[in-house]
Amino acid sequence: MTLGELASLIRTPVAQIITYFFAEKGKPMTINDVLEKELIEEVCNHYELEYIFDDEKTTTAGDRGFLAEQQEGDHLEPRPPVVTVMGHVDHGKTTLLDTLRQRSVAATEAGGITQRIGAYTVELDGQQITFIEPWQPWQPWPLKALRTKRDTPGHEAFTAMRARGAQVTDIAVLVVAADDGVMPQTREAIAHARAAEVPIIVAINKIDKDGADAQMTRQKLSEEGLIAEDWGGDVPMVEVSAKKNINLDDELLEILNLTAEISELKAIHKGPAAGVVLESTFDASKGNLATLLVQRGTLKRGDYTVSGTKFGRVRAMENEAGADVPVAGPSTAVQVTGFQESPQAGDQFEVFETAQEATWIMARARAVAERRAKETSRGPLGFAGLSNDSDQTMRLALILKTDAQGSIAAVKHMFSDVKDSKYVNLRWVLTAPGPITDSDVELASTCPEGQRVMILGFNTQVSPSAERTAKERGIEIQNFKVIYELKDTVVAALEGDLNQEEELIEKGIAEIKAVFNGRDGKVAGAEVLEGQFTKGQRVHVIRKGKKVGEGKIRTLRRFKEEVTDVDEGNECGFNLDGFEDFNAGDEARCFEVRLVSPELVKR
């Protein structure tokens, strides 16, 4: 970087920096001199500026892009495919996965699934396939929602992890109900799969139901650009019944294996592991738990690992049946204990040879994260970051407690179209996994007057004492099991508290031909060119393209007769409350004014 480029970057005159070097350091410099890193540090320190060099930014696994690097050479070996199931709500994804889960490797070994870790492996003719459950907590539903038969589209996993630099899925299975066809979330899932650039296999489900029409479903899918292989296209489509286990083993899994074989999926099996965090949570008896999907190398007990700004040493690894896993290779998902803090779901992780190297990387990552937070911070911590833009802007402080770390990102994402809208200035004062306790109520009690605070829970518990204290102090606690209900409830409450606003509906346009003096002030003589003018409605007066005034029609006359309305093509005279500076040639626009409740989110 030249001295001139640095001056432009820190917005300081070149002459000042040149003077600094000459007077303080005895170094004659020119605008085109190239500055070494140490000299740049000296200038930044002199002007008390915080700085981050490019090589310091690459501190986290995601920043370094280690998973995006091409794995080449003689050390590559075949690996199982990783599959995500997507589709519209209630089209049978949950049932399909539940049916496949019964034949998972762990279920066969242990006699049944005892826990859910977000992924599992099935085997067909000696070939393994790893399925990622699509309702990870960075998506709308947590894993626990499976037990209550809740459902989600599943395609958010692609975007959430790809945004962090991780490509997790090799194959996408699109589930479409034969009795329902292509629905809005089906189209969204198709778009997400295409953006991820992964092969798509369509499972036309519920063929056993009355009203099922697989051919019509194929036709609708073809309109979305998915042409079945038997129609001359390149998309495999299998007609299945997840409920009755029809065509799952002998067709769907075979096509998945064939697609994986054609894709020639390979990875490095030897060496330190690297991959992606699928889920993280806290268990009272085990501590911080993280489900890791290994994508390169081999993960084993005792490994030192870093994910984002979180460090851990692998103490134990378990599969979805709770069985001990000594080592985990590519495309294997395991639940790990040993992280000092819960890592972020969707972040990448990597293993280091020594604890010193891992903690050094973690320390650098935390330092950079803190600097970035300071750079992007819009105000101090707590409630002080809430601005006071206007009387109509509601200042809302939210305290969020969830069942797992990954759920936090999902909930906050749901409010992305509400945050800092023209109506609401929203801040997350605290977001953390765990139950709602007295300390959360104490924090909410410090909310300044004029701001609204809400404590939100998602799939978590509220302690009885916190509930009592909140009731005594008038603190609002809302606990939810369904993320959409959480958002809808909060938005509805906010909209109910906001004042109604005016909506102007244009009713007519007139040209002012002359101005007269009347008993109650000046009168505009005008011709209605479009629509209608009505007594009591609001009029904007436009002169040379700019509004010069407005007011409500006080009197409206047609010739000498006072009237209520004047239609297009007729002349009239009117005066306004609050404005009478009319000029011949002005344009008058008449509006009906309605009071409407503002919408925080367009529905």
Long-range contacts (C-beta under 8 A, 24 or more apart in sequence): 1-34, 1-35, 1-40, 2-31, 2-32, 2-33, 2-34, 2-35, 3-29, 3-30, 3-31, 3-32, 3-33, 3-35, 4-31, 4-32, 6-35, 6-40, 6-43, 7-31, 10-43, 10-44, 10-47, 10-49, 12-47, 17-43, 20-46, 50-371, 50-374, 50-375, 52-368, 52-371, 52-372, 56-364, 56-367, 56-368, 57-368, 59-361, 59-364, 59-365, 59-367, 59-368, 60-306, 60-308, 60-309, 60-347, 60-348, 60-365, 61-274, 61-306, 61-307, 61-308, 61-347, 61-348, 61-349, 61-350, 62-164, 62-165, 62-166, 62-308, 62-347, 62-348, 65-165, 66-274, 66-296, 66-348, 66-350, 67-165, 67-166, 67-167, 67-274, 67-275, 67-276, 67-295, 67-296, 67-348, 68-165, 68-167, 71-266, 71-267, 71-268, 71-296, 73-268, 75-268, 75-269, 75-270, 76-266, 76-267, 76-268, 77-266, 77-267, 77-268, 77-269, 78-264, 78-265, 78-266, 79-265, 79-266, 79-267, 79-269, 79-329, 79-330, 79-331, 80-121, 80-127, 80-128, 80-129, 80-130, 80-260, 80-265, 80-330, 80-331, 80-332, 81-129, 81-130, 81-170, 81-171, 81-256, 81-257, 81-259, 81-260, 81-263, 81-265, 81-331, 82-130, 82-131, 82-132, 82-168, 82-169, 82-170, 82-171, 82-293, 82-331, 83-129, 83-130, 83-131, 83-132, 83-169, 83-170, 83-171, 83-172, 83-173, 83-256, 84-131, 84-132, 84-134, 84-154, 84-157, 84-158, 84-168, 84-169, 84-171, 84-172, 84-173, 85-131, 85-134, 85-154, 85-172, 85-173, 85-175, 86-134, 86-153, 86-154, 86-155, 86-172, 86-173, 86-174, 86-175, 86-189, 86-192, 86-193, 87-153, 87-154, 87-174, 87-175, 87-176, 87-185, 87-186, 87-189, 88-153, 88-175, 88-176, 88-177, 88-180, 88-183, 88-184, 88-185, 88-186, 88-189, 89-151, 89-152, 89-153, 89-185, 90-151, 90-177, 90-180, 91-175, 91-176, 91-177, 91-180, 91-183, 91-186, 91-205, 91-206, 92-175, 92-177, 92-205, 92-206, 92-242, 92-243, 93-134, 93-151, 93-154, 93-175, 94-146, 94-149, 94-151, 95-242, 95-243, 96-175, 96-203, 96-205, 96-240, 96-242, 96-248, 97-131, 97-133, 98-146, 98-242, 99-242, 99-243, 99-245, 99-248, 100-131, 100-248, 100-253, 101-131, 103-249, 104-320, 105-319, 106-319, 106-320, 106-321, 106-323, 107-320, 107-321, 109-321, 109-323, 110-321, 110-322, 110-323, 112-321, 113-320, 113-321, 114-321, 114-322, 115-318, 115-320, 115-321, 115-322, 115-335, 116-143, 116-144, 116-146, 116-320, 117-143, 117-278, 117-279, 117-291, 117-318, 117-319, 117-320, 117-333, 117-334, 117-335, 118-143, 118-278, 118-279, 118-291, 118-333, 119-278, 119-291, 119-293, 119-320, 119-333, 120-319, 120-320, 120-333, 121-331, 121-332, 121-333, 122-253, 124-249, 124-253, 124-254, 124-257, 125-257, 127-257, 127-260, 128-331, 129-253, 129-256, 129-257, 129-260, 130-293, 130-331, 130-332, 130-333, 132-157, 132-168, 132-169, 132-278, 132-293, 132-333, 136-160, 136-278, 136-279, 136-345, 136-406, 137-279, 137-281, 137-345, 137-402, 137-403, 137-404, 137-405, 137-406, 137-407, 137-409, 137-410, 138-345, 138-346, 138-406, 138-407, 138-409, 138-410, 138-413, 139-410, 140-410, 140-414, 140-483, 140-484, 141-482, 141-483, 142-403, 142-404, 142-406, 142-407, 142-458, 142-459, 143-279, 144-403, 144-459, 145-459, 145-481, 148-481, 150-481, 150-482, 153-185, 153-188, 153-189, 154-189, 155-185, 155-188, 155-189, 155-191, 155-192, 155-193, 156-192, 156-410, 158-192, 158-193, 158-195, 158-196, 159-192, 159-195, 160-346, 160-409, 161-276, 161-346, 162-195, 162-196, 163-346, 164-346, 164-347, 164-348, 165-348, 166-276, 166-346, 166-348, 167-196, 168-276, 168-293, 168-295, 169-196, 169-198, 170-198, 170-199, 170-260, 170-263, 170-265, 171-198, 171-199, 171-200, 171-201, 171-256, 171-259, 171-260, 171-263, 172-196, 172-198, 172-199, 172-200, 172-201, 173-200, 173-201, 173-202, 173-203, 173-252, 173-256, 174-200, 174-201, 174-202, 174-203, 174-226, 175-203, 175-205, 175-242, 176-202, 176-203, 176-204, 176-205, 176-217, 176-221, 177-205, 177-206, 177-217, 178-204, 178-205, 178-206, 178-207, 178-209, 178-212, 178-213, 178-214, 178-217, 178-239, 179-206, 179-209, 179-210, 179-211, 179-212, 179-213, 180-206, 181-213, 181-216, 181-217, 181-220, 182-217, 182-220, 182-221, 182-223, 182-224, 186-224, 187-224, 190-224, 190-225, 190-226, 199-259, 199-263, 200-226, 200-235, 201-235, 201-236, 201-237, 201-238, 201-252, 201-255, 201-256, 201-259, 202-226, 202-228, 202-235, 202-236, 202-237, 202-238, 203-237, 203-238, 203-240, 203-242, 203-252, 204-237, 204-238, 204-239, 204-240, 205-240, 205-241, 205-242, 206-241, 206-242, 206-243, 207-239, 207-240, 207-241, 207-246, 208-241, 208-243, 208-244, 208-246, 214-239, 265-331, 267-295, 267-296, 267-330, 267-331, 268-296, 268-297, 268-330, 269-297, 269-298, 269-329, 269-330, 270-297, 270-298, 271-296, 271-297, 271-298, 272-297, 272-303, 272-350, 272-351, 272-352, 272-353, 273-297, 273-298, 273-299, 273-300, 273-303, 273-305, 273-328, 273-349, 273-350, 273-351, 274-348, 274-349, 274-350, 274-351, 275-299, 275-348, 275-349, 276-346, 276-347, 276-348, 276-349, 277-307, 277-343, 277-344, 277-345, 277-346, 277-347, 277-348, 277-349, 278-333, 278-345, 279-345, 279-404, 279-406, 280-339, 280-342, 280-343, 280-344, 280-345, 280-404, 280-405, 280-406, 281-342, 281-403, 281-404, 281-405, 281-406, 281-433, 282-342, 282-404, 282-405, 282-433, 282-434, 286-337, 287-337, 287-339, 288-312, 288-337, 288-338, 288-339, 288-340, 288-341, 288-342, 289-335, 289-336, 289-337, 289-342, 290-335, 290-336, 290-339, 290-342, 290-343, 291-333, 291-334, 291-335, 291-336, 292-328, 292-333, 292-334, 292-335, 292-336, 292-349, 293-331, 293-332, 293-333, 294-328, 294-329, 294-330, 294-331, 294-332, 294-333, 294-334, 295-330, 295-331, 296-330, 297-329, 297-330, 297-351, 298-327, 298-328, 298-329, 299-327, 299-328, 299-329, 299-332, 299-334, 299-336, 299-351, 300-326, 300-327, 300-328, 301-326, 303-351, 304-351, 304-352, 304-353, 304-354, 304-355, 304-357, 304-358, 305-336, 305-338, 305-339, 305-349, 305-350, 305-351, 305-352, 305-358, 306-349, 306-350, 306-352, 306-358, 306-361, 306-362, 306-365, 307-339, 307-343, 307-344, 307-347, 307-348, 307-349, 307-350, 308-343, 308-344, 308-347, 308-365, 308-369, 309-362, 309-365, 309-366, 309-369, 310-339, 310-340, 310-341, 310-342, 310-343, 310-344, 310-362, 311-339, 311-340, 311-358, 311-359, 311-362, 312-336, 312-338, 312-339, 312-340, 312-343, 313-338, 313-355, 314-338, 342-404, 342-405, 342-433, 343-405, 344-405, 344-406, 344-409, 345-404, 345-405, 345-406, 345-409, 346-406, 346-409, 379-427, 382-429, 382-446, 383-427, 383-429, 383-446, 383-447, 383-448, 383-451, 383-453, 385-427, 386-425, 386-427, 386-451, 387-425, 388-450, 389-425, 392-422, 392-423, 392-498, 392-499, 392-501, 393-422, 393-423, 393-424, 393-425, 394-423, 394-424, 394-425, 394-452, 394-494, 394-497, 394-498, 395-424, 395-425, 395-450, 395-451, 395-452, 396-424, 396-425, 396-426, 396-427, 396-451, 396-452, 396-453, 396-454, 396-494, 397-427, 397-429, 397-444, 397-447, 397-451, 397-452, 397-453, 397-454, 398-426, 398-427, 398-428, 398-429, 398-453, 398-454, 398-456, 399-428, 399-429, 399-430, 399-431, 399-440, 399-443, 399-444, 399-453, 399-454, 399-455, 399-456, 400-428, 400-430, 400-431, 400-432, 400-456, 400-457, 400-458, 401-432, 401-433, 401-434, 401-435, 401-436, 401-440, 401-455, 401-456, 401-457, 401-458, 401-460, 402-431, 402-432, 402-433, 402-457, 402-458, 402-459, 402-460, 403-433, 403-458, 403-459, 403-460, 404-433, 404-459, 405-433, 407-433, 407-458, 407-459, 408-432, 408-433, 410-483, 411-456, 411-458, 411-483, 411-486, 414-483, 414-484, 414-486, 414-487, 415-487, 415-490, 417-601, 417-602, 418-491, 418-494, 418-600, 418-601, 421-600, 423-494, 423-498, 423-598, 423-600, 424-494, 424-600, 429-453, 433-460, 434-460, 435-460, 435-461, 435-462, 435-463, 436-460, 436-461, 436-462, 436-463, 436-466, 436-477, 436-479, 437-463, 437-465, 437-466, 438-463, 438-465, 438-466, 438-469, 440-466, 441-466, 441-469, 441-470, 441-473, 441-475, 441-477, 444-470, 444-475, 445-473, 445-475, 452-497, 454-478, 454-490, 454-493, 456-480, 456-486, 456-490, 458-483, 458-486, 491-600, 491-601, 494-600, 495-597, 495-598, 495-599, 495-600, 496-597, 498-597, 498-598, 500-595, 500-596, 500-597, 500-598, 501-595, 501-596, 501-597, 501-598, 502-593, 502-594, 502-595, 502-596, 503-593, 503-594, 503-595, 503-596, 504-538, 504-591, 504-592, 504-593, 505-591, 505-592, 505-593, 505-594, 506-531, 506-589, 506-590, 506-591, 507-531, 507-532, 507-533, 507-534, 507-537, 507-590, 507-591, 507-592, 508-532, 508-533, 508-534, 508-568, 508-589, 508-590, 509-587, 509-588, 509-589, 509-590, 510-572, 510-587, 510-588, 510-589, 510-590, 511-585, 511-586, 511-587, 511-588, 512-541, 512-582, 512-583, 512-584, 512-585, 512-586, 512-587, 512-588, 513-571, 513-584, 514-584, 515-582, 515-583, 515-584, 516-573, 518-573, 518-575, 520-554, 520-555, 520-575, 521-575, 521-580, 522-575, 522-580, 522-581, 522-582, 523-557, 523-573, 523-574, 523-575, 524-573, 524-574, 524-575, 524-576, 524-582, 524-586, 524-588, 525-571, 525-572, 525-573, 526-571, 526-572, 526-573, 526-574, 526-588, 527-569, 527-570, 527-571, 527-572, 528-566, 528-567, 528-568, 528-569, 528-570, 528-571, 528-572, 529-568, 530-568, 531-568, 531-590, 532-565, 532-566, 532-567, 532-568, 532-590, 533-565, 533-566, 533-572, 533-574, 533-588, 533-590, 534-564, 534-565, 534-590, 534-592, 535-563, 535-564, 535-565, 537-590, 537-591, 537-592, 537-593, 538-590, 538-591, 538-592, 538-593, 539-574, 539-576, 539-588, 539-589, 539-590, 539-591, 540-588, 540-589, 540-591, 541-576, 541-579, 541-581, 541-582, 541-586, 541-587, 541-588, 542-586, 542-587, 542-588, 542-589, 543-583, 543-585, 543-586, 543-587, 548-581, 548-586, 549-576, 549-578, 549-579, 549-581, 550-576, 550-578, 550-579, 551-576, 551-577, 551-578, 551-579, 552-576, 552-577, 552-578, 553-590
